Amino acid sequence: MPDDKDFKRLVRARMEQTGENYTQARSTFRDDEPGEPSEPSEPGSGPHDDPVRSQEYEASLGLNALATASFRAHLPDATLDDIAGAWVLGLRAQHIASYLAADPTLTRDDMLGAWVLGLRGEAVASYLAAMPGLSIDDMQGAWVLGLRWDAIAGFLNAIPTLTLDKIEEAWVVGLRPEHVASALVDEGTPQARAFVDDVSR
């Protein structure tokens, strides 16, 4: 069994996906009677350690041996609990392949975080093409702000030395790449000219 917080995260993900209440979702993963407190499992007694229980566990999630093997082809150290957590969230082996094609250094947690935010592998590749060296955390921050790779590329076309922090600063106050480009030829708004003056120092 996963540790308590991972187990709760897995149960809550199933609740969100299926609309079940906590007890119903929990019973999918544990053999408890409703209303009975669960006993902590002994190490080595999880569903993935017994082949029969492993198959039951996979089946309860809609997983099969092929899906599990596909995950492990990309993430060899993934436990069944790791795979189940990704599966419940809708993250499949082909999505992991897409993330790893974009950035082979991404971890399982990086991919899960990006997936939950709606940031897909193709977007990761686009961010890296616009600004090589961006971390997944930087991409996720930009994604949440609505700052896409094409806008980052536009800012960098105007001022190649801009950092992501400065680009985000401009984005948050409503400046767009075209505003910065106009300010470079003294035609922009006062706000854009002030930004250009600040980053030119």
N, C-alpha and C positions, 0 to 999 in steps of 0.2 A: 504494500500500500504506500502511496506517497505520504510525505509528512502532512500534517494537518492543514496547513495553509494551501499547499498544492491541491490537496483533495477537495477542500472547500471551493477553490477556484474552478476545478473541474466540474464539481456539482453545480456551481452557479452558471457556468457556461452551458451545461445541459439544460438548466432551468430556462435560460434565455432562449435557447434553441427550440425547446419542446413545449414551453409553457407550463411544465410540471411545477408543483410546489417543491420545497426543499426536501421533504421526507421522501417523496416519490422519486425525485432525481437521485437522492443519496442511495435509495434501495437498488438502483440500477448497478451501482458499483460495490455495494456491501450487502451481505446476506442478513442484515439486521431485520428484526420484526419492526414494523412501524411503532414508534414511541419508545423503543428500547434503546438505551444508550449503547453506543458501539464500543467494543473492546479494542484497545490498540492492538494492532497485529504484531506478531513476532517478526523479526527480520527473516527474510526468506520465505514468508508465508503469503506474499502478495499474489494477485491473480496471474502475474507474469512468470511466477516461479513454478507453477504446476501446469503442465501442458493442457490438461483438460480445462482447468479454470481459465487459462489463458485464452483458449478458443471461445469459451463462454463469454469472457470479458470482451474480446474482440467483436463477437457476434452481437452483444448487447449494444455496442456502439455503431454497428453497421460496418465494422472493419472486417477484413479477411486477410488471409496469409499473403496474398499478392500485394495488397495495399501496405501491409506492415513491411514486407520485403522492399517495396519501392521506397518507403521512407528511409529504411536502413541503408539503401544503396547511396543515398545522399548524406545521411547522418548516421554513420555506423555505430556510434555510441548511444544512440537514442534508445531509451527504455520504452517499454510498452506504455507506461504512464505518460511519457513525453509525447509519443505518437498519438495516444488517446486524447490528450489535451489539445494538440494541434487539430486532430480530426474533428472534435466537437466544435471547434471554432471555424471549421470549413477550410482550413489550410491543408492542402493536399501535396503529394510528392512533386507534382509538376510545378506547383508554386514555389516549393523549396528549390527546385532545379533552376527556376527563373531568378530567384534571389541570388543563388550561388553563382550563376552565370554573370550577373551584374557585379557582384562583389564576393569573391570566394572567402573573404575573411569574416563574413557575417556568422554570428552564432545563432543557435536555435532561438534564444531569447530575443536577439535582434530581429529575427524574422517574425516571431510571434508579435512583438510590439508593433512592427511596421504593418503587419497584416490587420491587426485590430484597428489601427488608424485608417486603413484603406490605402496605405502606401504599398503598391505592388512592385514586383521585381523590375518591370519595365520602367517604372518611375524612378527607381533607384539607379538604374543604368543611365537614364536621362539626366538626373541630378549630377552624377559623376562625370558625364560628358560636358555638362555646362561648367562645372567647377570641380576638377579632379581633386581627390583627397578629402572630400567632405565625409564626415563621419555619419553613421546612421542616425545618431542623436541630432546632428545638425539638420539632416534631411527631414527627420520627423518634426523638428521645430519649425522649419520652413513650411512643411506640408500643412501643419496645424494653422499657421498664419495665412494660408492660401497663397503663399509665395511659391510659384512653380518654377521649374528649371528654365523655361524660356524667358521668364522675367529676370532671373539671375543672369542668364547669358546677355540679356539686353543691358542690364546695369554694367556688366563687365565690358561690354563693347564700348560703352560710353567712358568708363573709367576702369581700366584693367587692374588697377591696384586695390580696388575695393575689397574689403573683407566681408564675409557673410554677416557679421554683426552690423556693419555699416549699411549693408543692403537691407537687412531686416529693419533697422532703424528707419531708413527712408520709406520702406514699404508700409510700416505701421502708421506713419503720419500721412499716408496717402500719396507719397511721391512714386512715380512710375518711371521706367527707363527713359521714356520720351521726355519727361519733365527734366530729368538730369541732362540729357543730351541737349535740350534747348538752352538750359542754363549755362552750358559750356560755351555757347556763342552769345551770351548775354541777352537771350530772348526769353528766358524762363521766368517763372513766378519768383517773387522774393524768397519764398520758402525753399524753392529748388536752388536758387543762387546761393542762399545761406548754407545749404547742405554742401554744394560744390566747393564753396570757400572753406568750409570746415574740413572736408576730406583732402583738400589740396594743400593744407598747411603742413 
